[in-house]
Amino acid sequence: MKRFLQLIVPLAILAACSAPQAAEDTATETAADVTTNAIVEPVATPTPTPEEKPMSYYENKVAVLHTGEGDITIRFYPEKAPNHVRNFIDLSEQGYFNGTKFHRTVPGFMIQGGDPNTKSDNRNTWGMGNSGKYVKAEFNDIHHGRGIVSMARSSDPDSASSQFFIVVADAGFLDGKYTAFGEVTKGMDVADKIVNGKAQGELAVNPVEIKSVTVEEAKDKSGSSK
């Protein structure tokens, strides 16, 4: 655990360093007012805001991360971490991750991304950004084995926001302490390329960009979309 606190937590201080009292002072940026036109003729049902979407909307989904090194496909575990799955899919559909980078690479451990600050050149702020929305911990029985996708957080268990990491080697010491919510079904070779890129300490020298994220219906039980 000591190793993980040194590697993940200091650069994933999402709440404490960027948005004090965010739970009270910030509104969910995913929320949007939807208005309807009260006319006699039939009107289309408005697209629900993220908060209005039923949980069934998030079932049987995969997200394809289109990166500078290739695609990474993630299937989700809504039955294990429903709110984390909802949060990740909502952010993906809003284009939130577009242009962010995998800023942290730790060979034999994981790659970390999802920080909006990585869109800037100020490397001193990388690892400190968040979406302004926080998700309560949903620790579960998913083992942090190779390919598992989990959420970065600060020492506060309920501080997960937008930063996530993909485990590239067994990391069972994280089990029950960080919320695993998905698994890579295609593209671990891409994750391996990213984790082995040149780095200064834990910060990637030439971080790989997430160009866009596509959320799709899974076509089979494995979560693969193809």
C-alpha positions in Angstrom: 0.0 0.0 0.0 2.9 2.3 0.8 4.0 2.1 -2.9 0.6 3.0 -4.2 0.2 6.0 -1.9 3.5 7.3 -3.3 2.6 6.6 -6.9 -1.1 7.3 -7.2 -2.3 9.5 -4.5 0.1 12.5 -4.5 -0.6 13.2 -8.2 -4.3 12.4 -7.9 -5.2 15.0 -5.3 -8.3 15.9 -7.1 -10.4 17.5 -4.5 -8.0 19.0 -2.0 -5.8 20.9 -4.4 -8.2 22.0 -7.1 -11.7 22.4 -5.7 -12.0 22.9 -1.9 -15.5 22.1 -0.6 -16.4 21.1 -4.2 -19.3 18.9 -3.0 -21.0 22.1 -1.7 -19.7 24.8 -4.0 -19.7 23.3 -7.5 -22.6 22.1 -9.7 -22.4 19.2 -11.9 -21.2 20.4 -15.3 -23.0 17.6 -17.0 -26.4 19.0 -16.1 -28.3 20.9 -18.8 -31.7 22.4 -18.8 -34.0 20.7 -21.3 -37.0 22.6 -22.5 -40.0 21.3 -24.5 -42.2 23.1 -26.9 -45.8 23.0 -25.7 -47.5 22.9 -29.2 -50.5 20.9 -30.2 -48.6 18.9 -32.8 -46.5 16.0 -31.5 -43.1 16.9 -30.0 -40.1 14.7 -29.8 -39.2 13.5 -26.3 -36.2 15.6 -25.1 -32.9 13.8 -24.7 -32.5 13.3 -20.9 -29.7 14.9 -19.0 -27.1 12.6 -17.5 -28.9 12.6 -14.2 -32.2 11.6 -15.8 -30.9 8.7 -17.8 -32.0 5.4 -16.3 -29.3 3.0 -15.2 -30.3 0.7 -17.9 -28.8 3.2 -20.4 -25.4 2.5 -19.0 -25.6 -1.3 -19.2 -23.9 -3.3 -22.0 -21.8 -0.4 -23.1 -18.1 -0.1 -24.1 -16.0 2.9 -24.5 -13.3 3.1 -27.2 -10.5 5.4 -26.4 -8.9 6.6 -29.7 -5.4 7.5 -28.7 -2.3 8.6 -30.5 -0.9 5.0 -30.2 -4.1 3.2 -31.2 -7.5 2.3 -29.7 -8.3 1.0 -26.2 -11.7 -0.6 -25.7 -13.1 -0.7 -22.2 -16.1 -2.6 -21.0 -17.9 -1.6 -17.9 -19.2 -3.2 -14.7 -22.3 -1.2 -13.8 -23.4 -3.9 -11.4 -20.3 -3.3 -9.3 -19.8 0.5 -9.6 -22.9 2.0 -11.2 -22.1 5.6 -10.3 -18.5 5.4 -11.6 -19.7 3.9 -14.8 -22.3 6.6 -15.2 -19.7 9.3 -14.5 -17.2 7.9 -17.0 -19.8 7.4 -19.8 -21.3 10.9 -19.2 -17.9 12.6 -19.4 -17.0 10.6 -22.5 -20.2 11.5 -24.3 -19.7 15.2 -23.5 -16.2 15.0 -25.1 -14.6 15.7 -21.8 -11.6 13.4 -22.3 -10.9 14.6 -25.8 -7.4 16.2 -25.9 -6.4 14.9 -22.5 -3.3 12.8 -22.1 -2.0 9.8 -20.2 0.3 11.9 -18.1 1.5 9.3 -15.7 3.3 6.1 -16.7 4.7 3.6 -14.2 6.1 0.5 -15.9 5.0 -2.7 -14.2 2.1 -0.8 -12.6 -0.3 1.5 -14.5 -1.0 4.4 -16.8 -3.1 7.3 -15.6 -5.1 9.9 -17.6 -8.3 11.9 -17.6 -6.9 15.2 -16.2 -8.2 18.2 -18.1 -5.0 20.1 -17.0 -3.0 18.0 -19.4 -4.6 19.9 -22.3 -2.2 22.7 -21.3 1.6 22.8 -21.4 2.0 23.6 -17.7 3.3 20.2 -16.5 3.3 21.5 -12.9 -0.5 21.2 -12.9 -0.8 17.8 -14.4 -2.4 15.3 -12.0 -4.3 18.1 -10.2 -7.3 18.6 -12.4 -10.9 17.3 -12.1 -14.3 17.7 -13.6 -15.9 19.5 -10.6 -18.0 16.5 -9.8 -17.1 13.8 -7.3 -18.2 10.2 -7.0 -18.6 8.4 -3.7 -16.5 5.3 -3.3 -17.9 2.0 -4.7 -15.2 -0.4 -3.5 -16.0 -3.9 -4.7 -14.6 -7.4 -5.2 -13.1 -6.8 -8.6 -9.4 -7.8 -8.5 -7.0 -5.2 -9.8 -5.4 -7.5 -12.3 -3.8 -6.5 -15.6 -6.3 -4.6 -17.8 -8.6 -3.4 -15.0 -9.7 0.3 -15.2 -10.0 2.0 -11.8 -10.4 5.6 -10.5 -7.7 7.7 -9.0 -8.5 9.7 -5.9 -7.0 11.6 -3.0 -6.9 10.3 0.6 -10.6 11.0 0.7 -12.4 7.8 -0.5 -15.1 9.9 -2.1 -12.9 12.2 -4.2 -12.9 10.3 -7.5 -13.7 12.6 -10.3 -12.3 12.3 -13.9 -8.8 10.8 -13.5 -8.6 7.1 -14.1 -5.9 4.5 -14.5 -5.4 1.3 -16.4 -3.4 -1.5 -14.6 -0.7 -3.1 -16.7 0.4 -5.7 -14.2 -1.2 -7.4 -11.1 -1.9 -4.8 -8.4 -3.9 -6.7 -5.9 -2.8 -4.4 -3.1 -5.4 -1.9 -4.5 -8.3 -4.2 -4.0 -11.0 -2.8 -1.9 -9.3 0.6 -1.6 -9.9 2.0 -5.1 -13.0 1.7 -7.2 -12.5 -0.7 -10.2 -15.3 0.0 -12.7 -14.1 -1.5 -16.1 -11.7 -3.7 -17.9 -9.8 -3.4 -21.2 -11.0 -6.0 -23.7 -8.9 -4.7 -26.6 -5.8 -2.6 -26.8 -3.6 -3.7 -23.9 -0.8 -3.6 -26.4 -1.5 0.1 -26.8 -1.4 0.5 -23.0 1.9 -1.3 -23.0 3.3 1.1 -25.5 2.1 4.0 -23.4 3.5 2.7 -20.1 6.9 2.1 -21.7 7.3 5.6 -23.2 10.0 7.9 -22.0 9.3 9.5 -18.7 10.8 11.9 -16.2 10.0 10.3 -12.9 6.4 9.3 -13.4 5.5 12.1 -15.8 5.5 11.1 -19.5 7.9 13.2 -21.6 5.7 12.8 -24.7 2.4 11.9 -23.2 0.0 10.0 -25.5 -3.2 11.9 -26.2 -6.8 10.7 -26.0 -8.0 12.2 -29.2 -11.7 11.1 -28.6 -13.8 8.6 -26.9 -16.7 6.7 -28.6 -19.4 5.0 -26.4 -21.0 2.1 -28.1 -23.3 -0.8 -27.4 -21.3 -4.0 -26.7 -21.9 -6.6 -29.3 -21.1 -9.6 -27.2 -20.7 -10.7 -23.6 -17.0 -10.0 -23.6 -17.8 -6.3 -24.0 -16.1 -6.1 -27.4 -17.8 -3.7 -29.9 -16.5 -5.6 -32.9 
